[in-house]
Amino acid sequence: MRTRLVLAALVALSTGCVSQGKFNEKALEAEGLTKNLTDEKAARTAAEAKVKELEEKQAALEQEKTALQTRLDASENRLTTAAAERRALEDKNAQLAALNDELGRNAKKLAQAKEELEKKSSEYENLAQSLKQEISDGKIELSEMKGRMTVQLKDKILFASGSARVGKEGQEALTKIADALKTVQGRIVRVEGHTDDVPTGGGQFPTNWELSLARAMAVVRSLQDAGVDPTMLSAAGYGQYQPLVPNDTPEHKSQNRRIEIVLAPSLGGR
């Protein structure tokens, strides 16, 4: 707009007759307008440059903001992952602590069970001492497990072949056993007869059932005669049907021919 005014003034001066003073006045006015125009253009250029600078700064700040947000998200993700890992570790530690407690309890139970299994009763110690020589000679075996004691006698030290009569050597062993059983309380004493699988051949004992039971009864009578309380005693015959080992060799058959005296807790607690 100001440019058009300056041009118009110049045209008017050039086309009309004006005084020198008027001309100078218009020239100064035109010069002022030109200067104002130049200053305005410079200001506009500076403003545009400032705007551009601010836009560039804004873009840089946006990029920095984006980078910071990315770093913040990554940090939050790491914190979330770390928190999850920490919770997982805490859960695992809790599980391990519980497992350790359970293992400790089980170890204590096992130790108690082992101690109980290894602990021998006074009856066992008395019998072991009384039958020391017979046990050493392998004629008698003595064992105890969970409060159940078993005295196992080979049939040859008690009976002749096919007989149910206790011999001298067997009677001496049963007397020693009876001495240890006289003081026993709260137990039942069950005498069990066992044979190999060789048939008896008829006669007095038609089958191994009768032979095994007759031998068990003979041992019960010997123990009673030696002073054992008869209310504690009982007899059972198992024949050939509870072998320790297969009846496939003479040695195995000999192992299966046996008398077992079993001491177990009495149900009545006598």
Backbone hydrogen bonds in HBPLUS format (Angstrom, degrees):
<---DONOR---> <-ACCEPTOR-->    atom                        ^
c    i                          cat <-CA-CA->   ^        H-A-AA   ^      H-
h    n   atom  resd res      DA  || num        DHA   H-A  angle D-A-AA Bond
n    s   type  num  typ     dist DA aas  dist angle  dist       angle   num
A0005-LEU N   A0001-MET O   3.16 MM   4  6.56 149.7  2.25 146.2 154.6     1
A0006-VAL N   A0002-ARG O   3.05 MM   4  6.32 158.5  2.10 148.8 153.9     2
A0007-LEU N   A0003-THR O   3.07 MM   4  6.30 165.4  2.09 151.6 155.1     3
A0008-ALA N   A0004-ARG O   2.90 MM   4  6.04 154.4  1.96 142.4 150.4     4
A0009-ALA N   A0005-LEU O   2.95 MM   4  6.15 155.7  2.01 147.9 153.7     5
A0010-LEU N   A0006-VAL O   3.09 MM   4  6.36 157.4  2.14 149.4 155.0     6
A0011-VAL N   A0007-LEU O   2.90 MM   4  6.13 160.5  1.94 151.7 157.3     7
A0012-ALA N   A0008-ALA O   2.92 MM   4  6.11 158.2  1.96 147.4 153.6     8
A0013-LEU N   A0009-ALA O   3.04 MM   4  6.24 152.2  2.12 144.4 151.4     9
A0014-SER N   A0010-LEU O   2.94 MM   4  6.17 152.8  2.02 147.2 154.7    10
A0015-THR N   A0011-VAL O   2.93 MM   4  6.07 138.9  2.10 148.3 158.6    11
A0016-GLY N   A0012-ALA O   3.07 MM   4  5.88 138.6  2.25 141.4 149.2    12
A0023-PHE N   A0019-SER O   2.87 MM   4  6.17 152.2  1.95 147.7 156.2    13
A0024-ASN N   A0020-GLN O   2.86 MM   4  6.13 164.8  1.89 155.7 159.1    14
A0025-GLU N   A0021-GLY O   2.90 MM   4  6.07 155.2  1.96 143.0 150.4    15
A0026-LYS N   A0022-LYS O   2.95 MM   4  6.21 159.0  1.99 145.9 151.2    16
A0027-ALA N   A0023-PHE O   2.73 MM   4  5.98 152.5  1.80 151.2 160.4    17
A0028-LEU N   A0024-ASN O   2.86 MM   4  6.06 162.7  1.89 151.2 154.7    18
A0029-GLU N   A0025-GLU O   2.90 MM   4  6.14 151.6  1.99 141.1 150.1    19
A0030-ALA N   A0026-LYS O   2.73 MM   4  5.96 154.3  1.79 144.8 152.2    20
A0031-GLU N   A0027-ALA O   2.74 MM   4  5.98 156.4  1.79 148.3 155.6    21
A0032-GLY N   A0028-LEU O   2.79 MM   4  6.01 156.1  1.84 146.2 152.5    22
A0033-LEU N   A0029-GLU O   2.83 MM   4  6.09 156.6  1.89 145.8 152.9    23
A0034-THR N   A0030-ALA O   2.77 MM   4  6.04 153.4  1.84 147.3 155.2    24
A0035-LYS N   A0031-GLU O   2.86 MM   4  6.11 159.6  1.91 147.8 153.2    25
A0036-ASN N   A0032-GLY O   2.81 MM   4  6.04 159.1  1.85 148.3 154.6    26
A0037-LEU N   A0033-LEU O   2.80 MM   4  6.02 150.8  1.89 143.2 151.9    27
A0038-THR N   A0034-THR O   2.76 MM   4  6.09 157.1  1.81 149.7 156.3    28
A0039-ASP N   A0035-LYS O   2.74 MM   4  6.01 164.4  1.76 154.3 158.8    29
A0040-GLU N   A0036-ASN O   2.74 MM   4  5.89 151.3  1.82 141.9 150.9    30
A0041-LYS N   A0037-LEU O   2.85 MM   4  6.12 156.6  1.90 148.8 154.8    31
A0042-ALA N   A0038-THR O   2.84 MM   4  6.13 157.8  1.89 149.1 155.7    32
A0043-ALA N   A0039-ASP O   2.75 MM   4  5.99 157.9  1.80 147.4 154.0    33
A0044-ARG N   A0040-GLU O   2.78 MM   4  5.99 154.4  1.85 145.6 153.3    34
A0045-THR N   A0041-LYS O   2.78 MM   4  6.02 158.1  1.83 148.4 154.6    35
A0046-ALA N   A0042-ALA O   2.78 MM   4  6.05 160.7  1.82 149.3 155.1    36
A0047-ALA N   A0043-ALA O   2.75 MM   4  5.96 154.7  1.81 145.6 153.3    37
A0048-GLU N   A0044-ARG O   2.78 MM   4  6.02 157.8  1.83 149.6 155.8    38
A0049-ALA N   A0045-THR O   2.80 MM   4  6.06 155.0  1.86 147.3 154.8    39
A0050-LYS N   A0046-ALA O   2.78 MM   4  6.03 154.7  1.85 146.2 153.7    40
A0051-VAL N   A0047-ALA O   2.74 MM   4  6.01 157.6  1.78 149.3 155.9    41
A0052-LYS N   A0048-GLU O   2.83 MM   4  6.08 159.2  1.88 146.9 152.7    42
A0053-GLU N   A0049-ALA O   2.75 MM   4  6.04 157.5  1.80 148.0 154.9    43
A0054-LEU N   A0050-LYS O   2.77 MM   4  6.05 158.9  1.82 150.4 156.3    44
A0055-GLU N   A0051-VAL O   2.76 MM   4  6.03 152.9  1.84 148.2 156.6    45
A0056-GLU N   A0052-LYS O   2.81 MM   4  6.08 155.9  1.87 150.0 156.4    46
A0057-LYS N   A0053-GLU O   2.83 MM   4  6.12 157.2  1.88 147.5 154.3    47
A0058-GLN N   A0054-LEU O   2.72 MM   4  5.93 154.7  1.78 145.2 153.1    48
A0059-ALA N   A0055-GLU O   2.82 MM   4  6.08 156.4  1.87 147.2 153.4    49
A0060-ALA N   A0056-GLU O   2.81 MM   4  6.09 156.9  1.86 148.1 154.8    50
A0061-LEU N   A0057-LYS O   2.71 MM   4  5.97 156.1  1.76 149.4 156.8    51
A0062-GLU N   A0058-GLN O   2.76 MM   4  6.04 150.7  1.84 146.3 155.1    52
A0063-GLN N   A0059-ALA O   2.89 MM   4  6.19 156.4  1.95 146.7 152.9    53
A0064-GLU N   A0060-ALA O   2.80 MM   4  6.09 158.8  1.84 148.3 154.9    54
A0065-LYS N   A0061-LEU O   2.67 MM   4  5.86 153.9  1.74 145.6 153.8    55
A0066-THR N   A0062-GLU O   2.76 MM   4  6.02 157.0  1.82 147.3 153.7    56
A0067-ALA N   A0063-GLN O   2.81 MM   4  6.10 159.8  1.85 149.8 155.5    57
A0068-LEU N   A0064-GLU O   2.76 MM   4  5.98 159.6  1.80 149.1 155.2    58
A0069-GLN N   A0065-LYS O   2.76 MM   4  5.98 154.9  1.82 148.7 156.2    59
A0070-THR N   A0066-THR O   2.85 MM   4  6.10 152.9  1.93 145.8 153.5    60
A0071-ARG N   A0067-ALA O   2.88 MM   4  6.20 158.1  1.93 148.4 154.4    61
A0072-LEU N   A0068-LEU O   2.72 MM   4  5.95 153.4  1.79 146.8 155.3    62
A0073-ASP N   A0069-GLN O   2.75 MM   4  6.00 159.8  1.79 149.3 154.5    63
A0074-ALA N   A0070-THR O   2.87 MM   4  6.11 158.0  1.92 146.5 153.1    64
A0075-SER N   A0071-ARG O   2.79 MM   4  6.02 155.8  1.85 146.2 153.3    65
A0076-GLU N   A0072-LEU O   2.80 MM   4  6.06 159.5  1.84 151.0 156.8    66
A0077-ASN N   A0073-ASP O   2.79 MM   4  6.03 153.5  1.86 146.8 154.7    67
A0078-ARG N   A0074-ALA O   2.83 MM   4  6.11 155.3  1.89 146.8 153.8    68
A0079-LEU N   A0075-SER O   2.77 MM   4  6.05 155.8  1.83 148.5 155.9    69
A0080-THR N   A0076-GLU O   2.73 MM   4  5.95 157.4  1.78 147.3 154.0    70
A0081-THR N   A0077-ASN O   2.77 MM   4  6.00 160.7  1.80 148.5 154.2    71
A0082-ALA N   A0078-ARG O   2.70 MM   4  5.87 159.1  1.74 147.5 154.3    72
A0083-ALA N   A0079-LEU O   2.74 MM   4  5.92 156.1  1.79 147.2 154.0    73
A0084-ALA N   A0080-THR O   2.88 MM   4  6.12 156.3  1.94 145.9 152.6    74
A0085-GLU N   A0081-THR O   2.79 MM   4  6.05 158.0  1.84 150.2 156.8    75
A0086-ARG N   A0082-ALA O   2.74 MM   4  5.95 152.9  1.81 145.8 154.1    76
A0087-ARG N   A0083-ALA O   2.86 MM   4  6.12 158.6  1.90 147.6 153.2    77
A0088-ALA N   A0084-ALA O   2.84 MM   4  6.09 155.2  1.90 145.0 152.7    78
A0089-LEU N   A0085-GLU O   2.78 MM   4  6.03 154.5  1.84 147.8 155.0    79
A0090-GLU N   A0086-ARG O   2.77 MM   4  6.03 155.5  1.83 149.1 156.4    80
A0091-ASP N   A0087-ARG O   2.81 MM   4  6.06 157.5  1.86 148.8 155.0    81
A0092-LYS N   A0088-ALA O   2.82 MM   4  6.06 158.0  1.87 145.7 152.4    82
A0093-ASN N   A0089-LEU O   2.73 MM   4  5.95 157.1  1.78 148.3 155.0    83
A0094-ALA N   A0090-GLU O   2.86 MM   4  6.08 152.5  1.93 143.9 151.7    84
A0095-GLN N   A0091-ASP O   2.85 MM   4  6.15 156.3  1.91 149.2 155.9    85
A0096-LEU N   A0092-LYS O   2.78 MM   4  6.04 158.9  1.83 150.9 157.1    86
A0097-ALA N   A0093-ASN O   2.79 MM   4  5.97 155.5  1.85 146.1 153.2    87
A0098-ALA N   A0094-ALA O   2.90 MM   4  6.15 158.7  1.95 146.8 152.6    88
A0099-LEU N   A0095-GLN O   2.79 MM   4  6.03 153.7  1.86 146.3 154.5    89
A0100-ASN N   A0096-LEU O   2.73 MM   4  5.96 156.3  1.79 149.0 155.6    90
A0101-ASP N   A0097-ALA O   2.89 MM   4  6.16 154.4  1.96 145.4 152.5    91
A0102-GLU N   A0098-ALA O   2.89 MM   4  6.17 157.8  1.93 145.9 152.2    92
A0103-LEU N   A0099-LEU O   2.73 MM   4  5.97 159.4  1.77 151.2 157.6    93
A0104-GLY N   A0100-ASN O   2.77 MM   4  5.94 152.8  1.84 144.3 152.3    94
A0105-ARG N   A0101-ASP O   2.88 MM   4  6.19 157.0  1.93 148.0 154.0    95
A0106-ASN N   A0102-GLU O   2.78 MM   4  6.04 162.0  1.81 151.2 156.8    96
A0107-ALA N   A0103-LEU O   2.71 MM   4  5.85 156.3  1.76 147.9 155.0    97
A0108-LYS N   A0104-GLY O   2.92 MM   4  6.13 153.1  2.00 143.2 150.5    98
A0109-LYS N   A0105-ARG O   2.86 MM   4  6.17 157.2  1.91 148.4 155.0    99
A0110-LEU N   A0106-ASN O   2.74 MM   4  5.98 160.0  1.78 152.0 157.8   100
A0111-ALA N   A0107-ALA O   2.84 MM   4  6.02 156.4  1.89 144.6 151.4   101
A0112-GLN N   A0108-LYS O   2.89 MM   4  6.14 156.7  1.95 147.0 153.5   102
A0113-ALA N   A0109-LYS O   2.74 MM   4  6.00 158.0  1.79 149.4 156.3   103
A0114-LYS N   A0110-LEU O   2.73 MM   4  5.90 159.4  1.77 149.5 155.6   104
A0115-GLU N   A0111-ALA O   2.84 MM   4  6.01 158.5  1.89 143.9 150.5   105
A0116-GLU N   A0112-GLN O   2.81 MM   4  6.02 151.7  1.89 144.4 152.7   106
A0117-LEU N   A0113-ALA O   2.80 MM   4  6.06 154.0  1.86 147.9 155.2   107
A0118-GLU N   A0114-LYS O   2.84 MM   4  6.02 154.3  1.90 149.4 156.5   108
A0119-LYS N   A0115-GLU O   2.88 MM   4  5.88 132.1  2.12 138.2 150.3   109
A0125-GLU N   A0121-SER O   3.03 MM   4  6.41 163.8  2.06 151.6 155.1   110
A0126-ASN N   A0122-SER O   2.86 MM   4  6.05 160.0  1.90 149.3 155.1   111
A0127-LEU N   A0123-GLU O   2.88 MM   4  6.07 165.1  1.90 150.7 154.7   112
A0128-ALA N   A0124-TYR O   2.77 MM   4  5.92 162.8  1.80 154.6 160.3   113
A0129-GLN N   A0125-GLU O   2.98 MM   4  6.12 152.6  2.06 143.4 150.2   114
A0130-SER N   A0126-ASN O   2.88 MM   4  6.11 159.3  1.93 147.9 154.3   115
A0131-LEU N   A0127-LEU O   2.84 MM   4  5.89 157.1  1.89 154.2 159.3   116
A0135-ILE N   A0131-LEU O   2.80 MM   4  5.94 163.3  1.83 165.0 170.0   117
A0136-SER N   A0132-LYS O   2.91 MM   4  6.04 154.2  1.97 142.0 149.9   118
A0137-ASP N   A0133-GLN O   2.84 MM   4  6.09 146.2  1.96 146.6 156.0   119
A0139-LYS N   A0134-GLU O   2.98 MM   5  5.34 143.4  2.12 163.0 160.7   120
A0138-GLY N   A0135-ILE O   3.09 MM   3  5.10 151.3  2.17  99.4 108.3   121
A0154-LYS N   A0139-LYS O   3.30 MM  15  5.95 164.7  2.33 170.3 170.7   122
A0141-GLU N   A0152-GLN O   2.88 MM  11  5.05 159.1  1.93 144.2 151.3   123
A0152-GLN N   A0141-GLU O   2.80 MM  11  5.05 178.2  1.80 160.9 161.5   124
A0143-SER N   A0150-THR O   3.07 MM   7  5.37 155.9  2.12 149.6 156.3   125
A0150-THR N   A0143-SER O   2.85 MM   7  5.37 162.5  1.88 149.2 153.8   126
A0145-MET N   A0148-ARG O   2.92 MM   3  5.26 159.5  1.96 140.0 144.3   127
A0148-ARG N   A0145-MET O   2.97 MM   3  5.26 159.7  2.01 113.5 120.0   128
A0149-MET N   A0263-LEU O   2.98 MM 114  5.06 151.8  2.06 147.4 151.0   129
A0263-LEU N   A0149-MET O   2.73 MM 114  5.06 171.1  1.73 157.5 160.7   130
A0151-VAL N   A0261-ILE O   2.83 MM 110  4.94 161.9  1.86 139.8 146.0   131
A0261-ILE N   A0151-VAL O   2.75 MM 110  4.94 165.0  1.77 146.3 151.1   132
A0153-LEU N   A0259-ILE O   2.75 MM 106  5.17 172.5  1.76 163.5 165.8   133
A0259-ILE N   A0153-LEU O   2.91 MM 106  5.17 161.2  1.94 151.9 158.0   134
A0157-ILE N   A0154-LYS O   3.20 MM   3  5.95 154.2  2.27 118.3 124.1   135
A0155-ASP N   A0257-ARG O   3.28 MM 102  5.64 162.6  2.31 131.5 126.7   136
A0158-LEU N   A0155-ASP O   3.05 MM   3  5.22 146.3  2.16 103.5 113.9   137
A0159-PHE N   A0155-ASP O   2.73 MM   4  5.70 178.8  1.73 172.7 172.8   138
A0167-GLY N   A0158-LEU O   2.65 MM   9  5.44 159.0  1.69 150.2 157.9   139
A0163-SER N   A0160-ALA O   3.00 MM   3  5.29 162.2  2.03 134.6 133.6   140
A0171-GLN N   A0167-GLY O   2.83 MM   4  6.03 151.3  1.91 148.8 157.6   141
A0172-GLU N   A0168-LYS O   3.02 MM   4  6.32 155.0  2.08 151.9 157.6   142
A0173-ALA N   A0169-GLU O   3.20 MM   4  6.49 157.4  2.25 143.0 148.6   143
A0174-LEU N   A0170-GLY O   2.89 MM   4  6.14 158.6  1.93 151.8 157.9   144
A0175-THR N   A0171-GLN O   2.90 MM   4  6.08 144.6  2.02 143.5 152.9   145
A0176-LYS N   A0172-GLU O   3.24 MM   4  6.54 154.1  2.31 144.6 150.1   146
A0177-ILE N   A0173-ALA O   3.04 MM   4  6.36 154.8  2.10 145.4 153.0   147
A0178-ALA N   A0174-LEU O   2.77 MM   4  5.95 156.1  1.83 145.8 152.6   148
A0179-ASP N   A0175-THR O   2.98 MM   4  6.22 155.1  2.05 146.2 152.0   149
A0180-ALA N   A0176-LYS O   3.34 MM   4  6.67 150.2  2.44 141.7 148.0   150
A0180-ALA N   A0177-ILE O   3.14 MM   3  5.32 122.2  2.49  98.4 112.1   151
A0181-LEU N   A0177-ILE O   3.01 MM   4  6.29 140.3  2.17 142.8 154.9   152
A0181-LEU N   A0178-ALA O   2.98 MM   3  4.87 120.6  2.34  93.2 109.3   153
A0182-LYS N   A0178-ALA O   2.96 MM   4  6.07 130.2  2.22 153.3 164.0   154
A0184-VAL N   A0181-LEU O   3.11 MM   3  5.14 159.1  2.16 105.4 112.0   155
A0266-SER N   A0186-GLY O   2.99 MM  80  5.30 164.4  2.02 122.6 121.9   156
A0188-ILE N   A0264-ALA O   2.82 MM  76  5.51 156.4  1.88 159.4 167.3   157
A0264-ALA N   A0188-ILE O   3.13 MM  76  5.51 158.7  2.18 149.7 155.9   158
A0189-VAL N   A0232-MET O   2.68 MM  43  5.50 174.8  1.68 150.9 151.4   159
A0234-SER N   A0189-VAL O   2.96 MM  45  6.38 126.2  2.25 159.0 162.5   160
A0190-ARG N   A0262-VAL O   2.88 MM  72  5.14 163.6  1.91 151.3 153.4   161
A0262-VAL N   A0190-ARG O   2.84 MM  72  5.14 174.4  1.84 152.7 151.3   162
A0191-VAL N   A0234-SER O   2.87 MM  43  6.16 173.3  1.87 149.0 149.4   163
A0236-ALA N   A0191-VAL O   2.85 MM  45  6.23 142.1  1.99 164.3 166.7   164
A0192-GLU N   A0260-GLU O   2.75 MM  68  5.09 169.7  1.76 155.6 159.3   165
A0260-GLU N   A0192-GLU O   2.92 MM  68  5.09 165.4  1.95 148.3 153.1   166
A0193-GLY N   A0236-ALA O   2.85 MM  43  6.30 158.6  1.89 155.9 163.0   167
A0238-TYR N   A0193-GLY O   2.92 MM  45  5.96 172.8  1.92 159.1 161.5   168
A0194-HIS N   A0258-ARG O   3.00 MM  64  5.33 145.7  2.12 173.7 171.2   169
A0258-ARG N   A0194-HIS O   3.21 MM  64  5.33 148.1  2.31 119.0 128.0   170
A0195-THR N   A0239-GLY O   2.74 MM  44  5.15 162.3  1.77 131.6 129.5   171
A0211-LEU N   A0207-THR O   3.27 MM   4  6.63 161.2  2.31 146.3 151.8   172
A0212-SER N   A0208-ASN O   2.87 MM   4  5.89 169.3  1.88 148.3 151.2   173
A0213-LEU N   A0209-TRP O   3.02 MM   4  6.21 163.4  2.05 155.8 160.6   174
A0214-ALA N   A0210-GLU O   2.91 MM   4  5.96 158.6  1.96 146.1 152.6   175
A0215-ARG N   A0211-LEU O   3.03 MM   4  6.21 157.2  2.08 149.1 154.7   176
A0216-ALA N   A0212-SER O   3.07 MM   4  6.27 154.7  2.13 140.9 147.9   177
A0217-MET N   A0213-LEU O   2.90 MM   4  6.15 159.2  1.94 152.2 157.6   178
A0218-ALA N   A0214-ALA O   2.96 MM   4  6.16 148.8  2.06 142.1 150.7   179
A0219-VAL N   A0215-ARG O   3.09 MM   4  6.38 152.2  2.17 147.0 153.3   180
A0220-VAL N   A0216-ALA O   3.00 MM   4  6.31 155.9  2.06 147.6 154.6   181
A0221-ARG N   A0217-MET O   2.97 MM   4  6.26 160.4  2.01 151.1 155.2   182
A0222-SER N   A0218-ALA O   3.07 MM   4  6.30 153.7  2.14 141.6 148.8   183
A0223-LEU N   A0219-VAL O   2.92 MM   4  6.19 158.4  1.97 153.2 158.5   184
A0224-GLN N   A0220-VAL O   2.94 MM   4  6.17 159.2  1.99 151.3 157.2   185
A0225-ASP N   A0221-ARG O   2.83 MM   4  6.00 161.1  1.87 149.0 154.6   186
A0226-ALA N   A0222-SER O   2.98 MM   4  6.14 134.8  2.19 136.5 148.5   187
A0228-VAL N   A0223-LEU O   3.02 MM   5  5.58 164.4  2.05 148.3 145.2   188
A0227-GLY N   A0224-GLN O   3.00 MM   3  5.23 162.3  2.03 108.9 113.7   189
A0232-MET N   A0229-ASP O   3.05 MM   3  5.72 162.2  2.08 119.0 124.7   190
A0233-LEU N   A0230-PRO O   3.08 MM   3  5.12 149.2  2.18 101.9 111.1   191
A0241-TYR N   A0238-TYR O   3.10 MM   3  5.97 157.4  2.16 148.6 148.6   192
A0253-LYS N   A0249-THR O   2.92 MM   4  6.18 159.0  1.96 155.4 161.7   193
A0254-SER N   A0250-PRO O   3.00 MM   4  6.18 151.0  2.08 143.0 150.4   194
A0255-GLN N   A0251-GLU O   3.09 MM   4  6.45 147.9  2.20 142.6 151.0   195
A0256-ASN N   A0252-HIS O   3.10 MM   4  6.39 149.0  2.19 147.5 155.3   196
A0257-ARG N   A0253-LYS O   3.16 MM   4  6.44 132.6  2.39 142.1 153.7   197
A0269-GLY N   A0266-SER O   3.07 MM   3  5.01 151.9  2.15  98.1 106.9   198
